[in-house]
Amino acid sequence: MIIDAHVHIGHDKGGARQNIGELRKNMKRYGIDKAVIFPFDENGQLISKSLSLLNYKSSSIIPFLRFDPKKVTPEEIEELLAENRFSGVKLHTRAQNFDPLDSRYYPIYRKIAEAGKPLLLHTSKITRFGKKAAVNTDPDRAVKLARHVPELSIIIAHMASVSWDAIAAIGKEDNLYLDTSINGTTFVIKMIAERIGPEKMIFGSDSPYSDQEIEVLKVKKSGLSKTDQEKILSKNLLGLLKP
């Protein structure tokens, strides 16, 4: 089984787009059984767009809730996560321009944890144009957040920007994982798996910003055993998702 933990649906204000039909076509083409979906950065309409994606929820489509933590209350998030409508949460530190370590958001994180949902958190040390990213997107801040809120399972996106300090910490913290999207090469995937264990890695493509076929092949061509590949491609995420 293959589960893609990082897929955008809709229209990004920067120009990227992908609809559910295109996703399903690619999933069938590349042998991807399930996909976690959430909206692009869509001009402040994150919650309404997330709710619209519930229409596609099925055995193969897994909607995550996306929102701007500056614009919600813990009570609103508690209600949105009730009844298992969403299987997790996606937050984007750069697009929504927030510091994950701002203590004002800790009650929100705790509501996510109380609901038994994982948090997929954007991190980066560089921007798309190769410049140093803002401090709030640094994966080291995600590590610190995991220590402040140990009851919350956090998936650090984009291979933790291949920050070796953060990766070492992920190997030590029970509630931390990383997704393989964008920054995972065959060599890096194998090296990280050998260093911290394949149990801490979750497959993600960041489609459509990257190609699902290529991202799957990175794991399959990494040289890891079939057992370790299965952990990365599906089993680890299944362990975090509530039915």
C-alpha positions in Angstrom: 0.0 0.0 0.0 1.1 3.6 -0.7 -0.4 6.6 1.1 0.6 10.1 0.0 0.5 12.3 3.1 1.0 15.7 1.3 -1.4 16.7 -1.5 -2.9 20.1 -2.4 -6.3 20.5 -4.0 -7.8 23.7 -5.5 -6.2 26.8 -6.8 -3.2 28.5 -5.2 -3.1 32.3 -5.3 0.4 31.9 -6.7 -0.9 30.0 -9.7 -0.5 26.3 -8.9 -3.7 24.1 -9.2 -4.9 20.6 -9.0 -8.4 19.1 -8.9 -9.6 15.9 -7.4 -10.1 14.3 -10.8 -6.5 14.9 -11.7 -5.4 13.5 -8.4 -7.4 10.3 -8.7 -6.1 9.8 -12.3 -2.5 10.1 -11.1 -3.1 7.9 -8.0 -4.4 5.1 -10.3 -1.5 5.6 -12.8 1.2 5.5 -10.1 -0.3 2.9 -7.8 -1.1 5.2 -4.9 -3.9 3.8 -2.8 -4.7 6.8 -0.5 -4.0 10.5 -0.4 -4.1 13.1 2.3 -5.6 16.3 0.8 -5.9 19.9 2.0 -6.4 23.3 0.3 -3.7 25.5 -1.3 -3.1 29.0 0.2 -6.4 30.4 -1.1 -6.8 34.0 -0.1 -7.9 33.4 3.5 -10.6 30.9 2.7 -8.7 28.0 4.2 -11.5 26.7 6.5 -14.3 26.9 4.0 -12.1 25.3 1.3 -11.2 22.5 3.8 -14.9 21.9 4.5 -15.6 21.7 0.8 -13.0 18.9 0.5 -15.0 16.8 2.9 -17.2 16.1 -0.1 -14.4 13.9 -1.5 -13.8 11.9 1.7 -13.7 8.2 1.0 -11.6 5.1 1.7 -8.9 6.6 -0.6 -9.2 10.3 0.0 -8.3 11.6 3.5 -9.1 15.3 4.1 -7.0 17.4 6.6 -8.1 20.7 8.0 -6.1 23.7 7.1 -6.4 27.1 8.8 -4.6 30.3 9.9 -4.0 29.9 13.7 -4.1 33.7 14.1 -7.8 33.7 13.0 -9.3 30.9 15.0 -10.1 30.0 18.6 -9.4 26.7 20.3 -13.1 26.1 20.6 -13.6 26.5 16.8 -10.9 24.0 16.1 -12.4 21.6 18.6 -15.7 21.8 16.9 -14.2 21.4 13.4 -12.3 18.3 14.4 -15.3 16.7 16.1 -16.9 13.6 14.7 -13.8 12.6 12.9 -14.7 14.6 9.8 -11.0 15.5 9.3 -8.2 13.0 9.9 -5.6 15.6 10.7 -4.4 19.2 10.4 -2.0 21.0 8.0 -0.5 24.3 9.1 1.8 26.4 6.9 4.2 28.7 8.9 5.3 30.7 5.8 2.0 31.1 4.0 0.1 32.1 7.1 3.2 33.9 8.6 3.0 32.7 12.1 5.5 31.5 14.7 4.7 27.9 15.8 6.3 28.7 19.2 4.0 31.6 20.0 2.3 30.4 23.2 -1.0 31.9 22.1 -1.4 28.9 19.8 -0.7 26.2 22.3 -4.3 25.8 23.3 -5.1 25.1 19.6 -2.3 22.5 19.4 -3.8 20.8 22.5 -7.2 20.7 20.9 -5.7 18.9 17.9 -3.9 16.4 20.2 -7.1 15.9 22.3 -8.9 15.0 19.1 -6.2 12.4 18.3 -5.2 14.1 15.1 -1.6 14.5 13.7 -0.3 17.9 12.6 1.6 18.2 9.3 3.7 21.3 9.7 5.5 23.2 6.9 9.2 23.9 7.6 12.0 25.3 5.5 15.5 26.8 5.9 15.4 28.3 2.4 12.8 29.9 0.3 11.7 28.7 -3.2 14.3 31.2 -4.6 17.2 29.9 -2.6 17.3 32.6 0.0 17.4 32.0 3.7 13.8 31.5 5.0 12.2 33.4 7.9 13.0 32.2 11.3 9.5 31.0 12.0 9.7 28.3 9.3 12.9 26.7 10.7 12.4 23.0 11.5 14.2 23.4 14.8 11.1 25.4 16.0 9.0 22.4 15.1 11.2 20.3 17.3 10.9 22.7 20.2 7.1 22.7 19.7 7.0 18.9 20.0 8.8 19.2 23.3 6.4 21.9 24.6 3.3 19.8 23.5 4.4 16.2 23.8 0.9 14.9 23.4 0.7 16.2 19.8 2.0 14.1 16.9 3.9 16.3 14.5 4.9 15.4 11.0 7.6 17.9 9.9 7.2 18.5 6.2 9.8 18.5 3.4 12.4 16.2 5.1 12.8 18.8 7.8 14.8 20.8 5.2 17.5 18.1 5.7 18.5 19.9 8.9 20.6 17.3 10.6 20.1 18.8 14.0 16.3 18.6 13.6 16.6 15.1 12.1 18.6 13.9 15.0 15.9 15.3 17.4 13.2 13.6 15.4 14.9 10.3 16.1 14.7 10.9 19.8 11.2 12.4 20.3 8.3 10.0 20.3 5.9 12.5 18.8 8.0 13.6 15.9 8.1 12.4 12.3 9.2 13.8 8.9 7.7 13.6 5.5 9.8 12.8 2.5 8.4 15.4 0.1 10.6 17.6 -2.2 13.9 17.4 -0.3 14.1 13.6 -0.2 16.6 12.1 -2.6 17.2 8.4 -2.8 20.5 8.9 -0.9 19.0 11.2 1.7 16.1 8.9 2.3 18.3 5.9 2.9 20.8 7.9 5.1 18.0 9.3 7.3 16.3 5.9 7.6 19.6 4.3 8.7 20.3 7.2 11.1 16.9 7.6 12.9 14.9 4.6 11.7 12.4 4.2 8.9 9.6 4.3 11.6 10.1 8.1 11.8 9.5 8.7 8.1 6.3 9.2 6.2 5.9 9.4 2.4 4.6 12.7 0.9 4.8 14.1 -2.5 3.7 17.8 -2.1 1.8 17.3 -5.3 1.4 19.2 -7.6 4.6 21.1 -6.6 6.4 17.8 -7.2 5.4 14.7 -9.2 3.9 11.8 -7.4 5.6 9.2 -9.6 9.0 10.7 -9.0 8.5 11.0 -5.2 7.4 7.4 -5.0 10.4 6.2 -7.0 12.7 8.0 -4.6 11.6 5.7 -1.9 11.5 2.6 -4.1 15.0 3.3 -5.5 16.5 4.2 -2.2 18.0 0.8 -1.6 16.0 0.2 1.6 14.4 -3.2 2.2 10.8 -3.8 1.2 9.9 -3.9 4.8 11.4 -0.5 5.5 9.8 0.9 2.3 6.4 -0.3 3.5 6.8 1.5 6.8 7.6 4.8 5.0 5.0 4.4 2.2 2.0 3.6 4.4 2.4 1.9 7.8 3.8 4.8 9.7 1.0 7.1 8.7 -1.7 4.5 9.3 -0.4 4.3 12.9 -1.2 8.0 13.3 -4.5 8.2 11.6 -7.7 7.6 13.6 -10.5 5.7 11.8 
